[in-house]
Amino acid sequence: MTTASESESESESESDTWTVATAPGALPVAGHALQLRKGLLAFFAGLPAHGDLVQIRIGPSRAFVVCHPDLLRQVLLDDRTFDKGGFVWGRVRQTLGNGLAACPHRDHRWQRRLLQPAFSRDRLRGYTPAMTEQISVLTDRWRDGEVIDVPAQMHTLTSQATLRTLLTADCVAPAAATVVETLPVFLHGIYRQMLMPTHLHRLPTPANRRFNQGNTRLHAAVSDAVRAYRQVADQHGDQPEDLLSVLLAGRDQDDRPLTDAQICDQVITMLIAGIETAASTLAWALHLLATHEHIQQRLYTETSAVLGNRPATWDDLPRLELTGHILTETLRLYPAAWILTRVTSTDTELAGHPLPAGATLVCSPYLIQRRADAFPNPERFDPDRWRADHTPRPPRHAYVPFGAGARQCIGDNFTMTLASLALATISARWRLDPTTSAPVRCSAAATLQPQSLRLRLHQRSPLPIS
């Protein structure tokens, strides 16, 4: 293990060799906006060839893209100097409010302490029966030979499972249905809002109207859920052990009860993170398995031996080793949170380059996790690279699909548990085949999503247990 002093020495020794550059091809007014629109992921993936810290321009705005794992780690671990903000989180905060994912450093510690009990190991174990139930409800409807819209099916699955675990009371069922209905419109719209110049947000375009209507409905539904919970608590005095109950009992940094608006901000943030991250990860995992038949067969051997033909449960997770490696490798190739932004809170420097207070930094797990010097054959889907006996071992500091440091995603274990249960259950019961030889395109929106991904289902019989 590398000690903190050793890491500092490595950073100091490398600081003399850092390269800081400006991305080529910027236009006088638009900057790199045209390149971003033509091929966003390809543009980012090509930046490490120019330097370890690369400046880009979007219109009049400038940002520095962090292209080296050591620099990325420095930024993510120092959340006081490199605070949440920038064109991604600034717009998210305007829309979602001051929830845990978007709040600045000054509010993060008390919010993290407040929410942590809802994601403890004991709570997570308690959530899994509802997850298993929702996985069975969806997959029991599938039929042999059916072609499914994979992203839509995974969104339905993770929406229902997340809502049934984080908002468990029956009184919120109507509000939960509205949340599921409005989330896709909201998420598609918020990405457009992130990249759109601020002065265009108020224009009455059809896209802006759809987004604003979805945003209003989403907040209204969650507000209805909060009021319903309060009424149940006032009448009966007992509450289920879920996210909303934790928030209703919580206190802010001044030891005051949370307002309904504060609770709504947290609930919406957690639902979006839980639903979209798991849905994106599962959709990509199924696509990768369908296009790598030998790995799909190995997974079937594992899940059939562990599960037979029943759904996966909490107690099965330790024996689903390949399942976990497949999801880990999927998140390396297609991290749901593929882009993060930070803003310097004070004058500082990075890679030996001075940065004034207010400078924007762009961090992309997608970019870092596809570096050939960190992951040999980086474009190859290889779950075995995560085996304990694999050499060389993947560098953990270059694998950051959930971020790192104090602001690492609070729901990382929630996502991995839900995705593991779903992937194992699906694999034990179904073989998935592509319906076309055409490559699946990756859509870089609020999360990385596969476009037009349809797979054909073939029902399996469990392998005999030796």
C-alpha positions as a Markdown table, in Angstrom:
| # | Residue | x | y | z |
|---|---|---|---|---|
| 1 | Met | 0.0 | 0.0 | 0.0 |
| 2 | Thr | 1.3 | 3.5 | -0.8 |
| 3 | Thr | 1.4 | 5.8 | 2.2 |
| 4 | Ala | 0.3 | 9.4 | 2.2 |
| 5 | Ser | 3.9 | 10.6 | 2.3 |
| 6 | Glu | 4.9 | 8.3 | -0.6 |
| 7 | Ser | 2.0 | 9.7 | -2.6 |
| 8 | Glu | 3.1 | 13.2 | -1.9 |
| 9 | Ser | 6.7 | 12.4 | -2.9 |
| 10 | Glu | 5.4 | 10.8 | -6.2 |
| 11 | Ser | 3.4 | 13.9 | -7.0 |
| 12 | Glu | 6.3 | 16.2 | -6.2 |
| 13 | Ser | 8.7 | 14.2 | -8.4 |
| 14 | Glu | 6.2 | 14.2 | -11.3 |
| 15 | Ser | 5.3 | 17.9 | -10.9 |
| 16 | Asp | 8.4 | 18.8 | -13.0 |
| 17 | Thr | 7.2 | 16.7 | -15.9 |
| 18 | Trp | 3.5 | 17.7 | -16.0 |
| 19 | Thr | 2.4 | 19.1 | -19.3 |
| 20 | Val | -0.2 | 21.8 | -19.5 |
| 21 | Ala | -1.6 | 22.6 | -22.9 |
| 22 | Thr | -4.5 | 24.1 | -24.8 |
| 23 | Ala | -6.7 | 21.8 | -26.9 |
| 24 | Pro | -6.2 | 22.6 | -30.6 |
| 25 | Gly | -8.9 | 23.6 | -33.0 |
| 26 | Ala | -10.7 | 26.3 | -31.0 |
| 27 | Leu | -12.8 | 28.8 | -33.1 |
| 28 | Pro | -12.6 | 32.5 | -32.4 |
| 29 | Val | -16.1 | 32.8 | -30.8 |
| 30 | Ala | -17.4 | 29.3 | -30.3 |
| 31 | Gly | -14.2 | 27.8 | -28.9 |
| 32 | His | -14.4 | 24.0 | -28.9 |
| 33 | Ala | -18.2 | 24.0 | -28.9 |
| 34 | Leu | -18.5 | 22.7 | -32.4 |
| 35 | Gln | -16.0 | 19.8 | -31.7 |
| 36 | Leu | -18.0 | 19.0 | -28.5 |
| 37 | Arg | -21.3 | 18.8 | -30.5 |
| 38 | Lys | -19.8 | 16.6 | -33.2 |
| 39 | Gly | -18.2 | 14.0 | -30.9 |
| 40 | Leu | -18.2 | 14.8 | -27.2 |
| 41 | Leu | -16.7 | 11.5 | -26.0 |
| 42 | Ala | -14.1 | 11.3 | -28.8 |
| 43 | Phe | -13.1 | 14.9 | -28.0 |
| 44 | Phe | -12.5 | 14.2 | -24.4 |
| 45 | Ala | -10.8 | 10.8 | -25.0 |
| 46 | Gly | -8.3 | 12.6 | -27.3 |
| 47 | Leu | -7.2 | 15.3 | -24.8 |
| 48 | Pro | -4.6 | 13.2 | -22.9 |
| 49 | Ala | -2.5 | 13.2 | -26.1 |
| 50 | His | -2.1 | 17.0 | -25.7 |
| 51 | Gly | -1.2 | 17.1 | -22.0 |
| 52 | Asp | -1.9 | 16.2 | -18.4 |
| 53 | Leu | -4.0 | 19.4 | -17.8 |
| 54 | Val | -5.7 | 20.7 | -21.0 |
| 55 | Gln | -7.5 | 24.0 | -21.4 |
| 56 | Ile | -10.7 | 24.1 | -23.5 |
| 57 | Arg | -13.1 | 26.9 | -24.4 |
| 58 | Ile | -16.9 | 26.7 | -24.7 |
| 59 | Gly | -17.9 | 30.1 | -26.1 |
| 60 | Pro | -16.3 | 32.7 | -23.8 |
| 61 | Ser | -15.9 | 30.3 | -20.9 |
| 62 | Arg | -12.7 | 28.4 | -20.2 |
| 63 | Ala | -12.1 | 25.2 | -18.3 |
| 64 | Phe | -9.2 | 22.9 | -17.6 |
| 65 | Val | -9.7 | 19.2 | -18.3 |
| 66 | Val | -7.9 | 16.9 | -15.8 |
| 67 | Cys | -6.3 | 14.2 | -18.0 |
| 68 | His | -3.9 | 12.4 | -15.6 |
| 69 | Pro | -5.1 | 10.0 | -12.8 |
| 70 | Asp | -2.7 | 11.5 | -10.2 |
| 71 | Leu | -4.1 | 15.0 | -10.9 |
| 72 | Leu | -7.6 | 13.7 | -10.8 |
| 73 | Arg | -7.0 | 12.2 | -7.4 |
| 74 | Gln | -5.6 | 15.5 | -6.1 |
| 75 | Val | -8.7 | 17.4 | -7.3 |
| 76 | Leu | -11.2 | 14.9 | -5.9 |
| 77 | Leu | -9.5 | 14.4 | -2.5 |
| 78 | Asp | -9.2 | 18.2 | -1.9 |
| 79 | Asp | -12.9 | 19.1 | -1.9 |
| 80 | Arg | -12.2 | 22.3 | 0.0 |
| 81 | Thr | -10.0 | 23.8 | -2.7 |
| 82 | Phe | -11.7 | 22.2 | -5.6 |
| 83 | Asp | -15.3 | 22.7 | -4.7 |
| 84 | Lys | -18.5 | 21.5 | -6.4 |
| 85 | Gly | -19.5 | 23.9 | -9.1 |
| 86 | Gly | -18.9 | 24.7 | -12.8 |
| 87 | Phe | -21.2 | 24.3 | -15.8 |
| 88 | Val | -22.4 | 20.8 | -14.7 |
| 89 | Trp | -23.0 | 21.2 | -11.0 |
| 90 | Gly | -23.9 | 24.8 | -11.1 |
| 91 | Arg | -26.9 | 24.1 | -13.3 |
| 92 | Val | -27.8 | 21.0 | -11.3 |
| 93 | Arg | -27.8 | 23.0 | -8.1 |
| 94 | Gln | -30.1 | 25.6 | -9.7 |
| 95 | Thr | -32.6 | 22.8 | -10.6 |
| 96 | Leu | -32.3 | 20.2 | -7.9 |
| 97 | Gly | -31.6 | 22.6 | -5.1 |
| 98 | Asn | -28.8 | 22.2 | -2.5 |
| 99 | Gly | -28.9 | 18.4 | -2.1 |
| 100 | Leu | -25.9 | 16.2 | -1.2 |
| 101 | Ala | -24.7 | 15.7 | -4.7 |
| 102 | Ala | -24.6 | 19.4 | -5.7 |
| 103 | Cys | -24.1 | 21.3 | -2.4 |
| 104 | Pro | -20.9 | 23.3 | -1.9 |
| 105 | His | -18.2 | 22.2 | 0.6 |
| 106 | Arg | -19.6 | 24.3 | 3.5 |
| 107 | Asp | -22.8 | 22.2 | 3.5 |
| 108 | His | -21.5 | 18.8 | 2.6 |
| 109 | Arg | -20.2 | 17.4 | 5.9 |
| 110 | Trp | -23.5 | 17.8 | 7.8 |
| 111 | Gln | -25.6 | 16.6 | 4.9 |
| 112 | Arg | -23.4 | 13.5 | 4.5 |
| 113 | Arg | -23.7 | 12.7 | 8.2 |
| 114 | Leu | -27.4 | 13.2 | 8.0 |
| 115 | Leu | -27.9 | 10.8 | 5.1 |
| 116 | Gln | -25.3 | 8.1 | 5.9 |
| 117 | Pro | -27.7 | 6.0 | 8.1 |
| 118 | Ala | -30.0 | 5.4 | 5.2 |
| 119 | Phe | -27.1 | 3.7 | 3.3 |
| 120 | Ser | -25.6 | 1.7 | 6.2 |
| 121 | Arg | -24.9 | -2.0 | 5.7 |
| 122 | Asp | -27.8 | -3.0 | 7.9 |
| 123 | Arg | -30.2 | -0.8 | 6.0 |
| 124 | Leu | -28.9 | -2.0 | 2.7 |
| 125 | Arg | -29.5 | -5.6 | 3.7 |
| 126 | Gly | -33.0 | -4.6 | 4.7 |
| 127 | Tyr | -33.6 | -3.1 | 1.3 |
| 128 | Thr | -32.7 | -6.2 | -0.7 |
| 129 | Pro | -36.0 | -8.1 | -0.3 |
| 130 | Ala | -37.8 | -5.3 | -2.1 |
| 131 | Met | -35.1 | -5.2 | -4.7 |
| 132 | Thr | -35.4 | -8.9 | -5.3 |
| 133 | Glu | -39.2 | -8.6 | -5.5 |
| 134 | Gln | -39.1 | -5.9 | -8.2 |
| 135 | Ile | -36.5 | -7.8 | -10.2 |
| 136 | Ser | -38.8 | -10.8 | -10.2 |
| 137 | Val | -41.9 | -8.7 | -11.1 |
| 138 | Leu | -40.2 | -7.4 | -14.2 |
| 139 | Thr | -38.4 | -10.5 | -15.4 |
| 140 | Asp | -41.4 | -12.8 | -14.8 |
| 141 | Arg | -43.2 | -10.8 | -17.5 |
| 142 | Trp | -40.6 | -11.6 | -20.1 |
| 143 | Arg | -41.3 | -14.2 | -22.7 |
| 144 | Asp | -39.1 | -16.6 | -24.7 |
| 145 | Gly | -38.1 | -15.0 | -28.0 |
| 146 | Glu | -39.3 | -11.5 | -27.0 |
| 147 | Val | -37.2 | -8.5 | -28.0 |
| 148 | Ile | -36.9 | -5.9 | -25.2 |
| 149 | Asp | -35.9 | -2.3 | -25.2 |
| 150 | Val | -33.1 | -2.7 | -22.7 |
| 151 | Pro | -32.6 | 0.9 | -21.4 |
| 152 | Ala | -36.4 | 1.3 | -21.0 |
| 153 | Gln | -36.7 | -2.0 | -19.2 |
| 154 | Met | -33.7 | -1.3 | -16.9 |
| 155 | His | -35.1 | 2.1 | -16.1 |
| 156 | Thr | -38.4 | 0.6 | -15.1 |
| 157 | Leu | -36.7 | -2.0 | -12.9 |
| 158 | Thr | -34.4 | 0.5 | -11.1 |
| 159 | Ser | -37.1 | 3.1 | -10.7 |
| 160 | Gln | -39.5 | 0.6 | -9.0 |
| 161 | Ala | -36.7 | -1.0 | -6.9 |
| 162 | Thr | -35.3 | 2.4 | -5.8 |
| 163 | Leu | -38.7 | 3.8 | -4.9 |
| 164 | Arg | -39.7 | 0.7 | -3.0 |
| 165 | Thr | -36.5 | 0.8 | -0.9 |
| 166 | Leu | -35.9 | 4.5 | -0.3 |
| 167 | Leu | -39.6 | 5.5 | -0.1 |
| 168 | Thr | -41.4 | 2.5 | 1.3 |
| 169 | Ala | -44.7 | 3.7 | 2.8 |
| 170 | Asp | -47.8 | 2.9 | 0.9 |
| 171 | Cys | -49.0 | 6.5 | 1.3 |
| 172 | Val | -46.4 | 7.7 | -1.3 |
| 173 | Ala | -47.5 | 5.3 | -4.1 |
| 174 | Pro | -49.3 | 8.0 | -6.2 |
| 175 | Ala | -46.3 | 10.4 | -5.9 |
| 176 | Ala | -43.9 | 7.6 | -6.7 |
| 177 | Ala | -45.8 | 6.9 | -10.0 |
| 178 | Thr | -45.4 | 10.5 | -11.0 |
| 179 | Val | -41.7 | 10.5 | -10.2 |
| 180 | Val | -41.2 | 7.4 | -12.5 |
| 181 | Glu | -43.1 | 9.1 | -15.3 |
| 182 | Thr | -41.4 | 12.5 | -15.2 |
| 183 | Leu | -37.7 | 11.4 | -14.5 |
| 184 | Pro | -36.8 | 10.6 | -18.2 |
| 185 | Val | -38.0 | 14.0 | -19.5 |
| 186 | Phe | -36.3 | 15.8 | -16.6 |
| 187 | Leu | -33.0 | 14.0 | -17.1 |
| 188 | His | -32.9 | 14.6 | -20.8 |
| 189 | Gly | -33.7 | 18.2 | -20.3 |
| 190 | Ile | -31.2 | 18.9 | -17.5 |
| 191 | Tyr | -28.3 | 17.8 | -19.7 |
| 192 | Arg | -29.3 | 20.3 | -22.4 |
| 193 | Gln | -29.6 | 22.9 | -19.7 |
| 194 | Met | -26.0 | 22.2 | -18.6 |
| 195 | Leu | -24.6 | 22.9 | -22.0 |
| 196 | Met | -26.9 | 25.7 | -23.0 |
| 197 | Pro | -25.8 | 29.3 | -22.4 |
| 198 | Thr | -27.7 | 30.7 | -19.3 |
| 199 | His | -29.5 | 33.4 | -21.3 |
| 200 | Leu | -31.2 | 30.7 | -23.4 |
| 201 | His | -32.8 | 28.9 | -20.4 |
| 202 | Arg | -35.8 | 31.2 | -20.3 |
| 203 | Leu | -36.7 | 31.1 | -23.9 |
| 204 | Pro | -40.1 | 29.5 | -24.5 |
| 205 | Thr | -38.8 | 26.7 | -26.7 |
| 206 | Pro | -40.5 | 23.4 | -26.8 |
| 207 | Ala | -37.6 | 21.7 | -25.1 |
| 208 | Asn | -37.4 | 24.3 | -22.4 |
| 209 | Arg | -41.2 | 24.0 | -21.8 |
| 210 | Arg | -41.0 | 20.2 | -21.5 |
| 211 | Phe | -38.1 | 20.5 | -19.1 |
| 212 | Asn | -39.8 | 23.1 | -16.9 |
| 213 | Gln | -43.1 | 21.2 | -16.8 |
| 214 | Gly | -41.2 | 18.0 | -15.9 |
| 215 | Asn | -39.3 | 19.8 | -13.2 |
| 216 | Thr | -42.4 | 21.3 | -11.7 |
| 217 | Arg | -44.2 | 17.9 | -11.7 |
| 218 | Leu | -41.2 | 16.1 | -10.2 |
| 219 | His | -40.9 | 18.6 | -7.3 |
| 220 | Ala | -44.6 | 18.6 | -6.7 |
| 221 | Ala | -44.7 | 14.8 | -6.5 |
| 222 | Val | -41.9 | 14.6 | -4.0 |
| 223 | Ser | -43.5 | 17.4 | -2.0 |
| 224 | Asp | -46.7 | 15.4 | -1.9 |
| 225 | Ala | -44.8 | 12.4 | -0.6 |
| 226 | Val | -43.2 | 14.5 | 2.2 |
| 227 | Arg | -46.5 | 15.8 | 3.3 |
| 228 | Ala | -48.0 | 12.3 | 3.3 |
| 229 | Tyr | -45.2 | 11.0 | 5.4 |
| 230 | Arg | -45.6 | 13.8 | 7.9 |
| 231 | Gln | -49.3 | 13.1 | 8.2 |
| 232 | Val | -48.7 | 9.3 | 8.8 |
| 233 | Ala | -46.0 | 10.1 | 11.4 |
| 234 | Asp | -48.3 | 12.6 | 13.2 |
| 235 | Gln | -51.2 | 10.1 | 13.3 |
| 236 | His | -49.3 | 6.9 | 14.1 |
| 237 | Gly | -46.0 | 7.9 | 15.5 |
| 238 | Asp | -44.1 | 5.2 | 13.6 |
| 239 | Gln | -42.3 | 5.4 | 10.3 |
| 240 | Pro | -40.6 | 2.8 | 8.1 |
| 241 | Glu | -36.8 | 2.6 | 8.0 |
| 242 | Asp | -36.1 | 4.4 | 4.7 |
| 243 | Leu | -34.6 | 7.5 | 3.3 |
| 244 | Leu | -37.5 | 9.8 | 4.0 |
| 245 | Ser | -37.9 | 8.7 | 7.6 |
| 246 | Val | -34.2 | 9.5 | 8.1 |
| 247 | Leu | -34.7 | 13.0 | 6.7 |
| 248 | Leu | -37.8 | 13.7 | 8.7 |
| 249 | Ala | -36.0 | 12.8 | 11.9 |
| 250 | Gly | -32.8 | 14.7 | 10.9 |
| 251 | Arg | -31.4 | 18.0 | 12.0 |
| 252 | Asp | -29.4 | 20.6 | 10.0 |
| 253 | Gln | -26.0 | 22.1 | 11.0 |
| 254 | Asp | -27.8 | 24.4 | 13.4 |
| 255 | Asp | -29.7 | 21.5 | 15.0 |
| 256 | Arg | -33.0 | 22.6 | 13.5 |
| 257 | Pro | -35.5 | 20.2 | 11.8 |
| 258 | Leu | -35.2 | 20.1 | 8.0 |
| 259 | Thr | -37.7 | 22.1 | 6.0 |
| 260 | Asp | -39.9 | 20.4 | 3.4 |
| 261 | Ala | -37.8 | 22.1 | 0.7 |
| 262 | Gln | -34.6 | 20.7 | 2.1 |
| 263 | Ile | -36.1 | 17.2 | 2.3 |
| 264 | Cys | -37.3 | 17.5 | -1.3 |
| 265 | Asp | -33.9 | 18.4 | -2.5 |
| 266 | Gln | -32.3 | 15.4 | -0.9 |
| 267 | Val | -35.0 | 12.9 | -2.0 |
| 268 | Ile | -34.9 | 14.0 | -5.6 |
| 269 | Thr | -31.1 | 13.9 | -5.7 |
| 270 | Met | -31.0 | 10.4 | -4.2 |
| 271 | Leu | -33.7 | 9.0 | -6.5 |
| 272 | Ile | -32.1 | 10.4 | -9.6 |
| 273 | Ala | -28.7 | 9.0 | -8.6 |
| 274 | Gly | -30.1 | 5.6 | -7.5 |
| 275 | Ile | -32.3 | 5.1 | -10.6 |
| 276 | Glu | -30.1 | 6.4 | -13.4 |
| 277 | Thr | -26.7 | 5.0 | -12.3 |
| 278 | Ala | -28.1 | 1.5 | -11.8 |
| 279 | Ala | -30.2 | 1.6 | -15.0 |
| 280 | Ser | -27.3 | 2.8 | -17.1 |
| 281 | Thr | -24.9 | 0.2 | -15.6 |
| 282 | Leu | -27.3 | -2.7 | -16.2 |
| 283 | Ala | -28.1 | -1.7 | -19.7 |
| 284 | Trp | -24.4 | -1.5 | -20.7 |
| 285 | Ala | -23.6 | -4.8 | -18.8 |
| 286 | Leu | -26.4 | -6.6 | -20.8 |
| 287 | His | -25.1 | -5.2 | -24.0 |
| 288 | Leu | -21.5 | -6.2 | -23.3 |
| 289 | Leu | -22.6 | -9.7 | -22.3 |
| 290 | Ala | -24.8 | -10.1 | -25.5 |
| 291 | Thr | -21.8 | -9.2 | -27.6 |
| 292 | His | -19.3 | -11.4 | -25.7 |
| 293 | Glu | -21.0 | -14.8 | -25.7 |
| 294 | His | -18.2 | -16.6 | -23.9 |
| 295 | Ile | -18.4 | -14.3 | -20.9 |
| 296 | Gln | -22.2 | -14.5 | -20.9 |
| 297 | Gln | -21.8 | -18.3 | -20.8 |
| 298 | Arg | -19.3 | -18.1 | -17.9 |
| 299 | Leu | -21.7 | -15.9 | -16.0 |
| 300 | Tyr | -24.6 | -18.3 | -16.6 |
| 301 | Thr | -22.4 | -21.1 | -15.2 |
| 302 | Glu | -21.8 | -19.0 | -12.0 |
| 303 | Thr | -25.4 | -17.8 | -11.5 |
| 304 | Ser | -27.0 | -21.1 | -12.3 |
| 305 | Ala | -24.8 | -22.9 | -9.8 |
| 306 | Val | -25.5 | -20.3 | -7.1 |
| 307 | Leu | -29.2 | -19.5 | -7.8 |
| 308 | Gly | -30.7 | -22.4 | -9.8 |
| 309 | Asn | -33.8 | -20.7 | -11.1 |
| 310 | Arg | -34.6 | -18.5 | -8.2 |
| 311 | Pro | -33.9 | -14.8 | -7.9 |
| 312 | Ala | -30.7 | -13.6 | -6.2 |
| 313 | Thr | -30.8 | -12.4 | -2.6 |
| 314 | Trp | -28.4 | -10.6 | -0.2 |
| 315 | Asp | -26.9 | -13.9 | 1.0 |
| 316 | Asp | -25.9 | -14.9 | -2.5 |
| 317 | Leu | -23.8 | -11.8 | -3.2 |
| 318 | Pro | -20.5 | -13.1 | -1.7 |
| 319 | Arg | -20.6 | -16.1 | -4.2 |
| 320 | Leu | -21.3 | -14.0 | -7.2 |
| 321 | Glu | -17.7 | -13.1 | -7.9 |
| 322 | Leu | -17.8 | -12.9 | -11.7 |
| 323 | Thr | -21.1 | -10.9 | -11.5 |
| 324 | Gly | -19.2 | -8.3 | -9.5 |
| 325 | His | -16.3 | -8.2 | -11.9 |
| 326 | Ile | -18.6 | -7.8 | -14.9 |
| 327 | Leu | -20.2 | -4.8 | -13.3 |
| 328 | Thr | -16.9 | -3.3 | -12.2 |
| 329 | Glu | -15.6 | -3.6 | -15.8 |
| 330 | Thr | -18.8 | -2.2 | -17.2 |
| 331 | Leu | -18.4 | 0.9 | -14.9 |
| 332 | Arg | -14.9 | 1.3 | -16.1 |
| 333 | Leu | -15.9 | 1.4 | -19.8 |
| 334 | Tyr | -19.2 | 3.3 | -19.3 |
| 335 | Pro | -19.2 | 5.2 | -16.0 |
| 336 | Ala | -22.7 | 6.6 | -15.5 |
| 337 | Ala | -21.3 | 9.8 | -13.9 |
| 338 | Trp | -18.9 | 10.3 | -16.8 |
| 339 | Ile | -18.2 | 14.0 | -16.3 |
| 340 | Leu | -17.8 | 16.1 | -13.1 |
| 341 | Thr | -16.9 | 19.7 | -12.7 |
| 342 | Arg | -15.2 | 21.6 | -9.9 |
| 343 | Val | -14.5 | 25.2 | -9.2 |
| 344 | Thr | -11.4 | 26.5 | -7.3 |
| 345 | Ser | -12.4 | 28.2 | -4.0 |
| 346 | Thr | -9.1 | 30.1 | -3.8 |
| 347 | Asp | -6.0 | 30.8 | -5.8 |
| 348 | Thr | -4.1 | 27.6 | -6.2 |
| 349 | Glu | -2.1 | 25.6 | -8.7 |
| 350 | Leu | -2.5 | 22.2 | -10.4 |
| 351 | Ala | 0.2 | 20.4 | -12.4 |
| 352 | Gly | 2.4 | 23.4 | -11.5 |
| 353 | His | 0.0 | 25.7 | -13.3 |
| 354 | Pro | -1.5 | 28.7 | -11.4 |
| 355 | Leu | -5.3 | 28.7 | -11.2 |
| 356 | Pro | -7.2 | 31.7 | -9.9 |
| 357 | Ala | -10.2 | 31.4 | -7.6 |
| 358 | Gly | -13.3 | 30.6 | -9.7 |
| 359 | Ala | -11.5 | 28.5 | -12.3 |
| 360 | Thr | -13.5 | 25.6 | -13.7 |
| 361 | Leu | -12.0 | 22.1 | -13.8 |
| 362 | Val | -13.5 | 19.2 | -15.7 |
| 363 | Cys | -13.0 | 15.7 | -14.5 |
| 364 | Ser | -14.0 | 12.7 | -16.6 |
| 365 | Pro | -13.9 | 9.2 | -15.3 |
| 366 | Tyr | -14.6 | 8.0 | -18.8 |
| 367 | Leu | -11.4 | 9.7 | -20.0 |
| 368 | Ile | -9.2 | 8.5 | -17.1 |
| 369 | Gln | -10.5 | 4.9 | -17.1 |
| 370 | Arg | -9.7 | 4.4 | -20.8 |
| 371 | Arg | -6.0 | 5.4 | -20.5 |
| 372 | Ala | -3.8 | 2.6 | -21.9 |
| 373 | Asp | -1.1 | 3.3 | -19.4 |
| 374 | Ala | -3.6 | 2.5 | -16.6 |
| 375 | Phe | -5.6 | -0.2 | -18.2 |
| 376 | Pro | -3.9 | -2.3 | -20.9 |
| 377 | Asn | -6.1 | -2.8 | -24.0 |
| 378 | Pro | -8.5 | -0.2 | -22.5 |
| 379 | Glu | -11.2 | -0.6 | -25.1 |
| 380 | Arg | -11.5 | -4.4 | -24.4 |
| 381 | Phe | -14.2 | -5.7 | -22.1 |
| 382 | Asp | -12.2 | -7.8 | -19.7 |
| 383 | Pro | -13.9 | -8.6 | -16.4 |
| 384 | Asp | -10.9 | -10.8 | -15.4 |
| 385 | Arg | -8.7 | -7.8 | -15.0 |
| 386 | Trp | -10.4 | -7.4 | -11.6 |
| 387 | Arg | -9.6 | -10.8 | -10.3 |
| 388 | Ala | -7.5 | -10.9 | -7.2 |
| 389 | Asp | -4.8 | -13.0 | -8.9 |
| 390 | His | -4.6 | -10.8 | -12.1 |
| 391 | Thr | -1.4 | -9.1 | -12.9 |
| 392 | Pro | -0.8 | -6.3 | -13.2 |
| 393 | Arg | -3.4 | -5.2 | -10.7 |
| 394 | Pro | -5.6 | -2.3 | -12.1 |
| 395 | Pro | -4.6 | 1.0 | -10.4 |
| 396 | Arg | -7.4 | 1.9 | -8.0 |
| 397 | His | -6.6 | 5.6 | -8.2 |
| 398 | Ala | -7.5 | 5.5 | -11.9 |
| 399 | Tyr | -10.8 | 3.8 | -11.3 |
| 400 | Val | -13.3 | 6.4 | -10.1 |
| 401 | Pro | -16.8 | 5.7 | -11.4 |
| 402 | Phe | -18.3 | 6.9 | -8.1 |
| 403 | Gly | -15.8 | 9.7 | -7.5 |
| 404 | Ala | -13.3 | 9.6 | -4.6 |
| 405 | Gly | -12.7 | 11.2 | -1.2 |
| 406 | Ala | -15.3 | 12.8 | 1.0 |
| 407 | Arg | -17.6 | 13.3 | -1.9 |
| 408 | Gln | -17.5 | 9.7 | -3.2 |
| 409 | Cys | -21.1 | 8.7 | -4.1 |
| 410 | Ile | -23.0 | 7.8 | -0.9 |
| 411 | Gly | -25.1 | 5.3 | -2.9 |
| 412 | Asp | -22.2 | 3.3 | -4.5 |
| 413 | Asn | -23.0 | 0.2 | -2.5 |
| 414 | Phe | -26.7 | 0.6 | -3.1 |
| 415 | Thr | -26.1 | 0.7 | -6.8 |
| 416 | Met | -23.7 | -2.2 | -6.8 |
| 417 | Thr | -26.1 | -4.3 | -4.7 |
| 418 | Leu | -29.2 | -3.6 | -6.9 |
| 419 | Ala | -27.2 | -4.1 | -10.1 |
| 420 | Ser | -25.6 | -7.4 | -8.8 |
| 421 | Leu | -29.0 | -8.8 | -7.8 |
| 422 | Ala | -30.6 | -7.9 | -11.1 |
| 423 | Leu | -27.7 | -9.1 | -13.3 |
| 424 | Ala | -27.4 | -12.4 | -11.6 |
| 425 | Thr | -31.1 | -13.1 | -11.7 |
| 426 | Ile | -31.4 | -12.2 | -15.4 |
| 427 | Ser | -28.3 | -14.3 | -16.3 |
| 428 | Ala | -29.6 | -17.4 | -14.5 |
| 429 | Arg | -32.9 | -17.2 | -16.4 |
| 430 | Trp | -32.2 | -15.6 | -19.7 |
| 431 | Arg | -29.7 | -15.6 | -22.6 |
| 432 | Leu | -29.6 | -12.3 | -24.4 |
| 433 | Asp | -28.7 | -12.0 | -28.1 |
| 434 | Pro | -28.2 | -8.9 | -30.3 |
| 435 | Thr | -30.9 | -8.3 | -32.9 |
| 436 | Thr | -28.6 | -6.5 | -35.3 |
| 437 | Ser | -24.9 | -6.5 | -36.1 |
| 438 | Ala | -24.9 | -2.7 | -36.1 |
| 439 | Pro | -22.8 | -1.2 | -33.3 |
| 440 | Val | -24.6 | 0.4 | -30.4 |
| 441 | Arg | -24.0 | 4.1 | -30.1 |
| 442 | Cys | -23.2 | 5.8 | -26.8 |
| 443 | Ser | -25.3 | 8.8 | -25.9 |
| 444 | Ala | -23.4 | 11.2 | -23.6 |
| 445 | Ala | -26.2 | 13.0 | -21.7 |
| 446 | Ala | -26.7 | 13.3 | -17.9 |
| 447 | Thr | -25.5 | 9.7 | -17.9 |
| 448 | Leu | -23.9 | 7.5 | -20.6 |
| 449 | Gln | -26.8 | 5.6 | -22.2 |
| 450 | Pro | -26.8 | 3.0 | -25.1 |
| 451 | Gln | -28.9 | 4.2 | -28.0 |
| 452 | Ser | -31.5 | 1.9 | -29.6 |
| 453 | Leu | -30.4 | -1.1 | -27.6 |
| 454 | Arg | -32.7 | -4.0 | -28.2 |
| 455 | Leu | -31.9 | -7.6 | -27.3 |
| 456 | Arg | -33.7 | -10.9 | -27.8 |
| 457 | Leu | -34.5 | -13.1 | -24.8 |
| 458 | His | -34.0 | -16.8 | -24.7 |
| 459 | Gln | -35.3 | -18.7 | -21.7 |
| 460 | Arg | -32.7 | -20.9 | -19.9 |
| 461 | Ser | -33.0 | -24.0 | -17.8 |
| 462 | Pro | -30.7 | -24.2 | -14.7 |
| 463 | Leu | -27.6 | -26.3 | -15.1 |
| 464 | Pro | -27.5 | -29.4 | -13.0 |
| 465 | Ile | -25.7 | -28.9 | -9.7 |
| 466 | Ser | -22.8 | -31.3 | -9.4 |
